């Protein structure tokens, strides 16, 4: 059995042995499985939909529930749900005084302060999909806690599943989250634009996969600013004009192309 016990005061102790997982989506699935594999007893899995809660609860040998008032009293509650759902779930929570944690990048940990004095954030800096396995041991976890003793407990707890655990305050975590949106979400949208553009011309997106893989490999060894390529950094106006002509029937993509190209030119003129 995987558990931790940390003394906070002579008359009080805190531990994480039994856990309720609030959420059954991508993040909840990966973190839940990682904790379960380390021996954490996940008692329940909450989701608004039984269709979502059942598959994950079966994997974790937990009880699926769809009513937050049905949560059992356990050591800790891990909220891995959409950011805007967290406050309403906390407001409906049936009791207080236990460890409460969330996995969000841009939600303050103080969202729990009315319910408990032991609260924090365990934000995994990774993109998750249920259908893809991720080596959780390589995922950086950004940690924040309401007190030093809980911080020590959570650090040891997280190091059971990840080799990268860092303490970040809320401003730092929000900055990392925003940077992740640029690096991950916006990049993926660019792939989507490329996919749609090629499909309209009866071409297959798979042509770009080796290029995408090599681009990603480059930034594992170099800073992105050091390996930028393309017509914008070369200020190749003729090529960019041809590209814009190809986008005549897609003015939104034309504007996107102009904006990003201008941004690249300006950024690299400074360096």
Backbone as CSV, one residue per row, in Angstrom:
resi,resn,N_x,N_y,N_z,CA_x,CA_y,CA_z,C_x,C_y,C_z
1,UNK,0.850,-1.193,0.000,0.000,0.000,0.000,0.884,1.241,0.000
2,UNK,0.558,2.202,-0.858,1.319,3.434,-0.991,0.638,4.521,-0.168
3,UNK,1.300,5.015,0.913,0.715,6.093,1.677,1.814,6.951,2.275
4,UNK,1.443,8.159,2.662,2.375,9.091,3.277,1.763,9.602,4.561
5,UNK,2.611,9.864,5.535,2.159,10.428,6.795,3.139,11.518,7.189
6,UNK,2.650,12.732,7.371,3.484,13.858,7.762,2.860,14.528,8.973
7,UNK,3.653,14.787,9.983,3.145,15.450,11.169,3.090,16.948,10.933
8,UNK,1.930,17.541,11.150,1.778,18.984,11.012,1.854,19.670,12.381
9,UNK,1.200,19.127,13.341,1.203,19.657,14.693,1.257,18.474,15.653
10,UNK,1.647,18.698,16.896,1.686,17.587,17.855,0.350,16.857,17.972
11,UNK,-0.761,17.550,17.727,-2.076,16.940,17.911,-2.732,16.553,16.589
12,UNK,-2.047,16.735,15.468,-2.697,16.493,14.183,-1.702,15.910,13.190
13,UNK,-2.147,15.014,12.363,-1.305,14.474,11.296,-2.103,14.484,10.003
14,UNK,-1.395,14.348,8.912,-2.039,14.398,7.605,-1.445,13.309,6.733
15,UNK,-2.274,12.655,5.943,-1.770,11.603,5.092,-2.617,11.495,3.835
16,UNK,-2.044,10.864,2.811,-2.796,10.539,1.615,-2.693,9.042,1.410
17,UNK,-3.746,8.365,1.770,-3.821,6.923,1.607,-5.001,6.582,0.706
18,UNK,-6.130,7.164,1.022,-7.341,6.965,0.220,-7.689,8.271,-0.491
19,UNK,-8.066,8.158,-1.756,-8.286,9.325,-2.599,-9.591,9.184,-3.371
20,UNK,-10.284,10.318,-3.557,-11.403,10.380,-4.486,-10.972,11.242,-5.671
21,UNK,-11.171,10.720,-6.859,-10.798,11.417,-8.088,-12.025,12.126,-8.640
22,UNK,-11.960,13.437,-8.696,-13.063,14.245,-9.215,-12.767,14.540,-10.686
23,UNK,-13.403,13.800,-11.570,-13.160,13.944,-12.997,-12.811,12.601,-13.612
24,UNK,-13.132,12.459,-14.902,-12.851,11.202,-15.604,-12.362,11.465,-17.025
25,UNK,-11.836,12.667,-17.244,-11.358,13.036,-18.571,-9.917,12.627,-18.812
26,UNK,-9.268,13.327,-19.725,-7.909,12.968,-20.132,-6.908,13.044,-18.977
27,UNK,-6.902,14.188,-18.266,-5.947,14.368,-17.166,-6.252,13.387,-16.042
28,UNK,-7.515,13.289,-15.666,-7.902,12.370,-14.586,-7.509,10.938,-14.917
29,UNK,-7.684,10.545,-16.161,-7.363,9.171,-16.570,-5.886,8.873,-16.394
30,UNK,-5.024,9.752,-16.883,-3.584,9.485,-16.822,-3.036,9.582,-15.401
31,UNK,-3.435,10.608,-14.669,-2.935,10.735,-13.297,-3.528,9.653,-12.410
32,UNK,-4.805,9.373,-12.595,-5.436,8.314,-11.814,-4.758,6.978,-12.001
33,UNK,-4.448,6.629,-13.239,-3.774,5.365,-13.513,-2.380,5.328,-12.902
34,UNK,-1.670,6.469,-12.982,-0.313,6.530,-12.418,-0.344,6.342,-10.903
35,UNK,-1.282,7.003,-10.231,-1.383,6.872,-8.784,-1.826,5.463,-8.387
36,UNK,-2.782,4.932,-9.121,-3.253,3.567,-8.857,-2.111,2.564,-8.996
37,UNK,-1.282,2.748,-10.011,-0.145,1.840,-10.232,0.883,1.911,-9.103
38,UNK,0.860,3.026,-8.357,1.763,3.169,-7.221,1.103,2.768,-5.906
39,UNK,-0.091,2.221,-5.988,-0.728,1.681,-4.797,-1.696,2.596,-4.091
40,UNK,-1.989,3.763,-4.678,-2.982,4.635,-4.052,-4.360,3.999,-4.171
41,UNK,-5.100,3.999,-3.088,-6.455,3.456,-3.072,-7.418,4.544,-3.539
42,UNK,-7.821,4.480,-4.806,-8.767,5.441,-5.347,-10.168,4.878,-5.108
43,UNK,-10.853,5.475,-4.169,-12.109,4.930,-3.667,-13.262,5.179,-4.633
44,UNK,-13.311,6.396,-5.182,-14.406,6.772,-6.080,-13.871,7.593,-7.256
45,UNK,-14.618,7.539,-8.356,-14.379,8.419,-9.500,-15.680,9.152,-9.771
46,UNK,-15.604,10.489,-9.690,-16.796,11.302,-9.959,-16.764,11.857,-11.379
47,UNK,-17.901,11.803,-12.035,-18.119,12.500,-13.297,-19.602,12.795,-13.407
48,UNK,-19.946,13.844,-14.125,-21.368,14.136,-14.331,-22.044,13.038,-15.136
49,UNK,-21.242,12.324,-15.921,-21.771,11.265,-16.771,-21.293,9.903,-16.288
50,UNK,-22.221,9.003,-16.038,-21.854,7.648,-15.655,-21.100,6.958,-16.785
51,UNK,-21.411,7.346,-18.001,-20.713,6.789,-19.170,-19.222,7.107,-19.127
52,UNK,-18.862,8.272,-18.564,-17.455,8.643,-18.410,-16.844,8.027,-17.162
53,UNK,-17.611,8.033,-16.076,-17.081,7.560,-14.796,-16.833,6.061,-14.773
54,UNK,-17.705,5.290,-15.421,-17.623,3.823,-15.322,-16.325,3.229,-15.869
55,UNK,-15.891,3.585,-17.096,-14.675,2.949,-17.624,-13.441,3.208,-16.760
56,UNK,-13.283,4.467,-16.304,-12.108,4.783,-15.483,-12.215,4.133,-14.111
57,UNK,-13.396,4.157,-13.513,-13.553,3.536,-12.199,-13.286,2.033,-12.262
58,UNK,-13.630,1.422,-13.381,-13.353,-0.010,-13.546,-11.855,-0.263,-13.576
59,UNK,-11.112,0.586,-14.296,-9.650,0.449,-14.362,-9.019,0.633,-12.989
60,UNK,-9.585,1.553,-12.204,-8.991,1.906,-10.920,-9.625,1.148,-9.747
61,UNK,-10.560,0.244,-10.076,-11.269,-0.527,-9.053,-11.927,0.395,-8.031
62,UNK,-12.583,1.419,-8.556,-13.242,2.422,-7.725,-14.737,2.414,-7.989
63,UNK,-15.468,3.130,-7.154,-16.913,3.269,-7.337,-17.198,4.476,-8.233
64,UNK,-17.972,4.314,-9.295,-18.340,5.469,-10.113,-19.512,6.219,-9.485
65,UNK,-19.430,7.550,-9.438,-20.539,8.341,-8.917,-20.776,9.552,-9.832
66,UNK,-22.003,10.056,-9.832,-22.362,11.211,-10.652,-22.946,12.346,-9.823
67,UNK,-23.016,12.158,-8.535,-23.549,13.176,-7.622,-22.457,13.527,-6.621
68,UNK,-22.007,14.779,-6.619,-20.895,15.172,-5.757,-21.228,14.992,-4.283
69,UNK,-22.517,15.000,-3.948,-22.909,14.806,-2.547,-22.672,13.372,-2.084
70,UNK,-22.370,12.469,-3.036,-22.142,11.062,-2.697,-20.682,10.746,-2.373
71,UNK,-19.802,11.745,-2.430,-18.388,11.459,-2.180,-18.185,10.999,-0.743
72,UNK,-17.328,10.000,-0.595,-17.013,9.487,0.731,-15.963,10.365,1.400
73,UNK,-15.894,10.290,2.720,-14.855,11.007,3.454,-13.565,10.189,3.389
74,UNK,-12.583,10.734,2.678,-11.284,10.075,2.528,-10.193,11.086,2.856
75,UNK,-8.936,10.702,2.619,-7.820,11.572,2.974,-7.702,12.791,2.067
76,UNK,-7.949,12.593,0.762,-7.714,13.680,-0.186,-8.657,13.575,-1.374
77,UNK,-8.862,14.736,-2.019,-9.713,14.834,-3.207,-8.921,15.551,-4.292
78,UNK,-8.827,14.912,-5.436,-8.073,15.475,-6.550,-9.055,15.883,-7.640
79,UNK,-9.155,17.184,-7.880,-10.057,17.738,-8.882,-9.324,17.853,-10.215
80,UNK,-9.695,17.003,-11.159,-9.111,17.033,-12.500,-10.248,17.228,-13.495
81,UNK,-10.793,18.439,-13.469,-11.958,18.785,-14.295,-11.683,20.116,-14.987
82,UNK,-12.621,20.554,-15.824,-12.476,21.847,-16.493,-12.392,22.961,-15.447
83,UNK,-11.582,23.973,-15.767,-11.325,25.051,-14.815,-12.599,25.686,-14.284
84,UNK,-13.557,25.972,-15.176,-14.744,26.702,-14.743,-15.725,25.857,-13.937
85,UNK,-15.482,24.548,-13.872,-16.359,23.655,-13.104,-15.896,23.545,-11.645
86,UNK,-14.631,23.823,-11.393,-14.058,23.620,-10.057,-14.825,24.379,-8.970
87,UNK,-15.080,25.697,-9.124,-15.771,26.418,-8.033,-17.152,25.859,-7.703
88,UNK,-17.929,25.488,-8.705,-19.279,24.994,-8.414,-19.237,23.630,-7.727
89,UNK,-18.256,22.803,-8.071,-18.126,21.506,-7.391,-17.706,21.694,-5.937
90,UNK,-16.806,22.643,-5.708,-16.380,22.922,-4.338,-17.555,23.439,-3.516
91,UNK,-18.337,24.320,-4.108,-19.497,24.881,-3.396,-20.499,23.803,-3.005
92,UNK,-20.593,22.754,-3.834,-21.544,21.667,-3.567,-20.935,20.545,-2.742
93,UNK,-19.661,20.687,-2.369,-18.985,19.609,-1.645,-19.625,19.427,-0.274
94,UNK,-19.896,18.185,0.132,-20.709,17.949,1.330,-19.999,18.121,2.664
95,UNK,-18.680,18.185,2.692,-17.979,18.358,3.962,-16.644,19.053,3.717
96,UNK,-15.930,19.340,4.791,-14.699,20.123,4.688,-13.620,19.529,5.582
97,UNK,-12.447,20.159,5.553,-11.374,19.772,6.455,-10.438,18.706,5.945
98,UNK,-10.574,18.277,4.697,-9.676,17.274,4.128,-8.741,17.915,3.106
99,UNK,-7.741,17.179,2.669,-6.834,17.684,1.639,-7.600,17.811,0.326
100,UNK,-7.485,18.982,-0.305,-8.147,19.210,-1.582,-7.131,19.783,-2.568
101,UNK,-7.065,19.155,-3.745,-6.072,19.515,-4.748,-6.739,19.645,-6.107
102,UNK,-6.164,20.481,-6.971,-6.616,20.498,-8.357,-5.418,20.452,-9.298
103,UNK,-5.698,20.184,-10.572,-4.642,19.990,-11.572,-4.594,21.125,-12.591
104,UNK,-5.287,22.235,-12.325,-5.427,23.294,-13.328,-4.203,24.204,-13.384
105,UNK,-3.920,24.709,-14.586,-2.778,25.597,-14.762,-3.052,27.027,-14.344
106,UNK,-4.291,27.489,-14.483,-4.588,28.911,-14.265,-5.679,29.155,-13.228
107,UNK,-5.858,28.234,-12.300,-6.829,28.417,-11.210,-6.053,28.512,-9.897
108,UNK,-6.305,29.572,-9.120,-5.616,29.745,-7.844,-5.963,28.613,-6.881
109,UNK,-4.992,28.235,-6.072,-5.271,27.170,-5.106,-6.216,27.647,-4.010
110,UNK,-6.294,28.976,-3.812,-7.172,29.518,-2.778,-8.646,29.260,-3.056
111,UNK,-8.953,28.712,-4.202,-10.343,28.358,-4.497,-10.887,27.367,-3.462
112,UNK,-9.968,26.665,-2.776,-10.368,25.684,-1.754,-10.417,26.263,-0.333
113,UNK,-9.991,27.500,-0.153,-9.720,28.016,1.195,-10.937,28.035,2.120
114,UNK,-12.126,28.110,1.554,-13.325,28.115,2.411,-13.668,26.723,2.935
115,UNK,-13.075,25.692,2.338,-13.410,24.309,2.700,-12.353,23.635,3.579
116,UNK,-11.102,24.075,3.466,-10.031,23.387,4.190,-8.814,24.287,4.297
117,UNK,-7.944,23.968,5.236,-6.670,24.692,5.353,-5.547,23.947,4.636
118,UNK,-5.827,22.730,4.194,-4.831,21.908,3.501,-5.240,21.754,2.040
119,UNK,-4.682,22.592,1.190,-5.061,22.571,-0.221,-3.852,22.896,-1.090
120,UNK,-3.961,22.562,-2.370,-2.831,22.825,-3.252,-3.136,22.522,-4.701
121,UNK,-2.068,22.610,-5.501,-2.146,22.385,-6.938,-1.080,21.384,-7.343
122,UNK,-1.464,20.412,-8.168,-0.511,19.486,-8.785,-0.773,19.530,-10.302
123,UNK,-0.154,20.496,-10.957,-0.422,20.781,-12.367,0.563,20.026,-13.258
124,UNK,0.092,19.047,-14.051,0.984,18.313,-14.954,1.148,19.073,-16.266
125,UNK,2.391,19.392,-16.601,2.657,20.172,-17.805,2.809,19.224,-18.998
126,UNK,1.661,18.780,-19.495,1.646,17.836,-20.616,0.265,17.874,-21.262
127,UNK,0.210,17.495,-22.520,-1.061,17.314,-23.190,-1.431,15.839,-23.109
128,UNK,-2.665,15.558,-22.704,-3.105,14.186,-22.500,-4.289,13.853,-23.396
129,UNK,-4.303,12.640,-23.893,-5.456,12.075,-24.599,-5.639,10.654,-24.095
130,UNK,-6.891,10.259,-23.900,-7.153,8.917,-23.368,-6.587,7.823,-24.255
131,UNK,-6.602,8.053,-25.571,-6.208,7.006,-26.509,-4.700,6.888,-26.692
132,UNK,-3.930,7.773,-26.058,-2.470,7.719,-26.183,-1.830,7.553,-24.812
133,UNK,-0.880,6.634,-24.726,-0.145,6.461,-23.475,0.940,7.527,-23.365
134,UNK,1.208,7.956,-22.154,2.240,8.956,-21.871,3.101,8.425,-20.738
135,UNK,4.416,8.603,-20.870,5.313,8.210,-19.783,5.210,9.273,-18.700
136,UNK,4.391,9.020,-17.699,4.115,10.014,-16.666,5.369,10.360,-15.878
137,UNK,6.357,9.468,-15.861,7.584,9.740,-15.115,8.374,10.898,-15.716
138,UNK,8.103,11.227,-16.984,8.799,12.330,-17.653,7.983,13.614,-17.681
139,UNK,6.793,13.584,-17.111,5.921,14.761,-17.122,6.296,15.683,-15.966
140,UNK,6.611,16.963,-16.245,6.871,17.909,-15.153,5.581,18.218,-14.394
141,UNK,5.650,18.175,-13.078,4.520,18.559,-12.242,4.856,19.865,-11.529
142,UNK,3.975,20.851,-11.667,4.132,22.139,-11.002,3.315,22.095,-9.712
143,UNK,3.982,22.292,-8.609,3.388,22.052,-7.297,3.268,23.342,-6.498
144,UNK,2.152,23.504,-5.832,1.941,24.609,-4.897,1.077,24.089,-3.753
145,UNK,1.347,24.539,-2.544,0.600,24.049,-1.389,0.338,25.176,-0.408
146,UNK,-0.691,25.005,0.395,-1.114,26.052,1.326,-0.229,26.151,2.561
147,UNK,0.569,25.123,2.821,1.489,25.173,3.956,2.685,24.273,3.670
148,UNK,3.758,24.487,4.406,5.028,23.820,4.114,4.962,22.316,4.352
149,UNK,4.204,21.888,5.342,4.126,20.454,5.618,3.379,19.714,4.516
150,UNK,2.306,20.323,4.036,1.594,19.711,2.915,2.477,19.711,1.669
151,UNK,3.254,20.770,1.482,4.164,20.843,0.337,5.166,19.689,0.362
152,UNK,5.712,19.398,1.547,6.660,18.286,1.676,5.988,16.958,1.351
153,UNK,4.779,16.775,1.880,4.044,15.541,1.619,3.778,15.373,0.127
154,UNK,3.294,16.444,-0.524,2.952,16.358,-1.941,4.176,16.139,-2.812
155,UNK,5.303,16.731,-2.422,6.522,16.533,-3.208,6.938,15.059,-3.200
156,UNK,6.941,14.452,-2.022,7.284,13.031,-1.929,6.267,12.186,-2.686
157,UNK,5.007,12.542,-2.544,3.900,11.832,-3.194,4.064,11.854,-4.703
158,UNK,4.330,13.046,-5.266,4.449,13.178,-6.718,5.708,12.529,-7.268
159,UNK,6.775,12.538,-6.468,8.020,11.925,-6.952,7.901,10.407,-7.083
160,UNK,6.834,9.849,-6.562,6.560,8.430,-6.788,6.160,8.169,-8.234
161,UNK,5.634,9.202,-8.908,5.162,8.992,-10.282,5.918,9.836,-11.308
162,UNK,6.652,10.870,-10.863,7.338,11.746,-11.813,8.743,12.086,-11.323
163,UNK,9.666,12.192,-12.270,11.042,12.562,-11.931,11.231,14.072,-11.933
164,UNK,10.189,14.817,-12.309,10.293,16.271,-12.411,9.162,16.935,-11.632
165,UNK,9.496,17.432,-10.440,8.527,18.121,-9.599,9.122,19.472,-9.218
166,UNK,8.407,20.555,-9.533,8.900,21.901,-9.257,7.859,22.703,-8.503
167,UNK,8.330,23.512,-7.552,7.435,24.409,-6.841,7.307,25.714,-7.618
168,UNK,6.082,26.060,-7.982,5.806,27.315,-8.672,4.668,28.029,-7.959
169,UNK,4.806,29.346,-7.783,3.680,30.089,-7.220,2.638,30.325,-8.304
170,UNK,1.521,30.936,-7.946,0.411,31.032,-8.890,0.755,31.879,-10.113
171,UNK,1.570,32.939,-9.925,1.957,33.756,-11.065,2.858,32.966,-12.021
172,UNK,3.801,32.228,-11.463,4.699,31.413,-12.291,3.927,30.319,-13.022
173,UNK,3.006,29.688,-12.308,2.226,28.611,-12.918,1.342,29.140,-14.040
174,UNK,0.730,30.316,-13.836,-0.093,30.919,-14.884,0.757,31.255,-16.110
175,UNK,1.995,31.694,-15.880,2.887,32.017,-16.994,3.271,30.764,-17.777
176,UNK,3.557,29.686,-17.043,3.882,28.422,-17.696,2.678,27.911,-18.492
177,UNK,1.492,28.065,-17.928,0.278,27.619,-18.612,0.079,28.389,-19.914
178,UNK,0.290,29.698,-19.873,0.150,30.499,-21.083,1.189,30.099,-22.126
179,UNK,2.429,29.900,-21.678,3.474,29.466,-22.604,3.121,28.123,-23.228
180,UNK,2.502,27.243,-22.436,2.087,25.935,-22.948,1.007,26.063,-24.009
181,UNK,0.124,27.054,-23.853,-0.907,27.288,-24.872,-0.261,27.655,-26.205
182,UNK,0.749,28.535,-26.161,1.472,28.880,-27.384,2.189,27.665,-27.964
183,UNK,2.911,26.939,-27.097,3.769,25.848,-27.569,2.986,24.631,-28.034
184,UNK,1.854,24.383,-27.411,1.102,23.157,-27.697,-0.191,23.433,-28.461
185,UNK,-1.100,24.168,-27.827,-2.430,24.355,-28.415,-2.385,25.141,-29.721
186,UNK,-1.616,26.246,-29.728,-1.527,27.038,-30.947,-0.780,26.283,-32.043
187,UNK,0.269,25.557,-31.663,1.003,24.761,-32.659,0.088,23.719,-33.285
188,UNK,-0.712,23.075,-32.439,-1.624,22.056,-32.966,-2.663,22.672,-33.901
189,UNK,-3.099,23.896,-33.584,-4.036,24.559,-34.497,-3.375,24.824,-35.847
190,UNK,-2.094,25.175,-35.839,-1.372,25.370,-37.099,-1.338,24.062,-37.901
191,UNK,-1.177,22.948,-37.208,-1.243,21.655,-37.900,-2.625,21.465,-38.527
192,UNK,-3.660,21.894,-37.801,-5.027,21.762,-38.300,-5.242,22.600,-39.557
193,UNK,-4.689,23.822,-39.555,-4.776,24.663,-40.754,-4.085,23.974,-41.925
194,UNK,-2.891,23.432,-41.663,-2.164,22.728,-42.721,-2.952,21.515,-43.223
195,UNK,-3.567,20.790,-42.290,-4.389,19.627,-42.650,-5.548,20.043,-43.563
196,UNK,-6.259,21.089,-43.173,-7.404,21.548,-43.968,-6.973,22.066,-45.335
197,UNK,-5.877,22.816,-45.358,-5.371,23.365,-46.620,-5.025,22.245,-47.595
198,UNK,-4.325,21.217,-47.111,-3.942,20.096,-47.972,-5.153,19.285,-48.414
199,UNK,-6.089,19.090,-47.514,-7.270,18.307,-47.867,-8.057,18.981,-48.996
200,UNK,-8.140,20.301,-48.950,-8.850,21.032,-50.016,-8.179,20.845,-51.374
201,UNK,-6.916,20.451,-51.351,-6.164,20.235,-52.595,-5.871,18.754,-52.843
202,UNK,-6.668,17.883,-52.185,-6.562,16.433,-52.344,-5.151,15.920,-52.035
203,UNK,-4.544,16.503,-51.018,-3.221,16.063,-50.569,-3.327,15.559,-49.135
204,UNK,-2.431,14.633,-48.775,-2.518,13.955,-47.486,-1.623,14.623,-46.448
205,UNK,-2.196,14.833,-45.258,-1.446,15.457,-44.165,-0.214,14.653,-43.768
206,UNK,-0.239,13.341,-44.016,0.893,12.488,-43.625,2.206,12.937,-44.264
207,UNK,2.132,13.674,-45.367,3.339,14.213,-45.986,4.127,15.100,-45.017
208,UNK,3.417,15.751,-44.088,4.058,16.698,-43.173,4.591,16.059,-41.897
209,UNK,4.220,14.819,-41.633,4.575,14.228,-40.334,6.087,14.149,-40.089
210,UNK,6.901,13.753,-41.064,8.354,13.757,-40.809,8.893,15.158,-40.508
211,UNK,8.345,16.166,-41.192,8.757,17.549,-40.937,8.375,17.981,-39.519
212,UNK,7.177,17.654,-39.100,6.725,18.008,-37.758,7.587,17.323,-36.703
213,UNK,7.904,16.047,-36.928,8.729,15.296,-35.974,10.120,15.901,-35.847
214,UNK,10.719,16.255,-36.972,12.069,16.837,-36.933,12.047,18.205,-36.270
215,UNK,11.012,18.999,-36.524,10.895,20.308,-35.877,10.831,20.153,-34.367
216,UNK,10.067,19.177,-33.908,9.958,18.929,-32.466,11.284,18.437,-31.897
217,UNK,11.978,17.567,-32.634,13.275,17.057,-32.143,14.299,18.179,-32.006
218,UNK,14.256,19.135,-32.918,15.218,20.242,-32.859,15.148,20.988,-31.535
219,UNK,13.934,21.271,-31.081,13.814,22.096,-29.887,14.052,21.303,-28.607
220,UNK,14.298,20.004,-28.717,14.736,19.257,-27.537,16.226,19.468,-27.281
221,UNK,16.939,19.992,-28.278,18.391,20.210,-28.144,18.799,21.669,-28.324
222,UNK,17.901,22.489,-28.886,18.210,23.894,-29.143,17.037,24.761,-28.701
223,UNK,17.321,26.036,-28.482,16.229,26.968,-28.243,15.477,27.199,-29.554
224,UNK,14.156,27.328,-29.506,13.393,27.519,-30.748,13.885,28.709,-31.572
225,UNK,14.279,29.778,-30.886,14.737,30.968,-31.609,16.005,30.715,-32.418
226,UNK,16.739,29.658,-32.047,18.001,29.356,-32.736,17.808,28.495,-33.984
227,UNK,16.639,27.902,-34.134,16.434,26.963,-35.248,15.251,27.354,-36.132
228,UNK,14.845,28.618,-36.060,13.747,29.084,-36.921,14.176,29.057,-38.384
229,UNK,13.319,28.535,-39.245,13.577,28.524,-40.680,12.351,29.083,-41.402
230,UNK,12.403,29.137,-42.726,11.253,29.546,-43.515,11.433,30.890,-44.193
231,UNK,10.495,31.241,-45.069,10.624,32.475,-45.855,10.584,33.750,-45.017
232,UNK,9.873,33.758,-43.901,9.766,34.983,-43.113,11.104,35.380,-42.506
233,UNK,11.844,34.421,-41.950,13.131,34.762,-41.337,14.148,35.171,-42.395
234,UNK,13.950,34.696,-43.647,14.832,35.090,-44.758,14.353,36.372,-45.424
235,UNK,13.194,36.855,-44.994,12.574,38.029,-45.621,12.390,37.819,-47.120
236,UNK,11.957,36.635,-47.481,11.763,36.281,-48.897,10.360,36.719,-49.328
237,UNK,10.262,37.973,-49.764,8.968,38.568,-50.077,8.281,37.886,-51.258
238,UNK,9.055,37.420,-52.234,8.450,36.778,-53.411,7.724,35.492,-53.029
239,UNK,8.378,34.674,-52.210,7.750,33.413,-51.783,6.522,33.695,-50.938
240,UNK,6.626,34.652,-50.025,5.486,34.966,-49.169,4.318,35.507,-49.988
241,UNK,4.601,36.276,-51.037,3.533,36.775,-51.911,2.836,35.626,-52.626
242,UNK,3.609,34.616,-53.053,3.009,33.445,-53.700,2.113,32.682,-52.724
243,UNK,2.591,32.557,-51.504,1.803,31.862,-50.488,0.478,32.582,-50.228
244,UNK,0.555,33.893,-50.135,-0.665,34.669,-49.906,-1.635,34.540,-51.075
245,UNK,-1.081,34.429,-52.277,-1.932,34.244,-53.452,-2.669,32.908,-53.377
246,UNK,-1.986,31.873,-52.893,-2.619,30.566,-52.739,-3.755,30.599,-51.704
247,UNK,-3.711,31.578,-50.833,-4.711,31.688,-49.768,-5.800,32.718,-50.088
248,UNK,-5.918,33.091,-51.354,-6.888,34.118,-51.755,-8.301,33.786,-51.303
249,UNK,-8.663,32.523,-51.379,-10.021,32.110,-51.015,-10.174,31.800,-49.525
250,UNK,-9.130,32.062,-48.770,-9.180,31.820,-47.323,-8.614,33.046,-46.604
251,UNK,-9.365,34.145,-46.553,-8.852,35.392,-45.972,-8.427,35.262,-44.510
252,UNK,-9.094,34.389,-43.743,-8.696,34.200,-42.345,-7.287,33.624,-42.266
253,UNK,-6.996,32.656,-43.129,-5.659,32.076,-43.156,-4.642,33.066,-43.721
254,UNK,-5.058,33.894,-44.666,-4.180,34.948,-45.175,-3.741,35.870,-44.039
255,UNK,-4.702,36.299,-43.230,-4.389,37.186,-42.108,-3.477,36.496,-41.101
256,UNK,-3.736,35.232,-40.854,-2.894,34.464,-39.941,-1.479,34.371,-40.485
257,UNK,-1.349,34.093,-41.777,-0.029,33.977,-42.422,0.725,35.305,-42.312
258,UNK,0.037,36.421,-42.615,0.686,37.734,-42.540,1.144,38.049,-41.122
259,UNK,0.242,37.810,-40.148,0.556,38.154,-38.762,1.759,37.361,-38.253
260,UNK,1.745,36.050,-38.490,2.843,35.216,-37.988,4.141,35.544,-38.714
261,UNK,4.074,35.749,-40.014,5.281,36.089,-40.776,5.871,37.414,-40.306
262,UNK,5.011,38.407,-40.090,5.484,39.701,-39.577,6.115,39.544,-38.199
263,UNK,5.490,38.715,-37.354,6.021,38.487,-36.008,7.393,37.833,-36.059
264,UNK,7.570,36.879,-36.959,8.870,36.197,-37.115,9.925,37.198,-37.572
265,UNK,9.591,37.996,-38.565,10.553,38.995,-39.067,10.974,39.951,-37.980
266,UNK,10.010,40.493,-37.236,10.318,41.463,-36.179,11.149,40.825,-35.068
267,UNK,10.789,39.600,-34.690,11.516,38.920,-33.603,12.973,38.708,-33.972
268,UNK,13.225,38.332,-35.197,14.601,37.977,-35.568,15.414,39.168,-36.052
269,UNK,14.774,40.292,-36.318,15.527,41.513,-36.581,16.146,42.049,-35.300
270,UNK,15.508,41.735,-34.189,16.021,42.189,-32.876,17.227,41.387,-32.429
271,UNK,17.333,40.145,-32.908,18.393,39.258,-32.398,19.649,39.341,-33.245
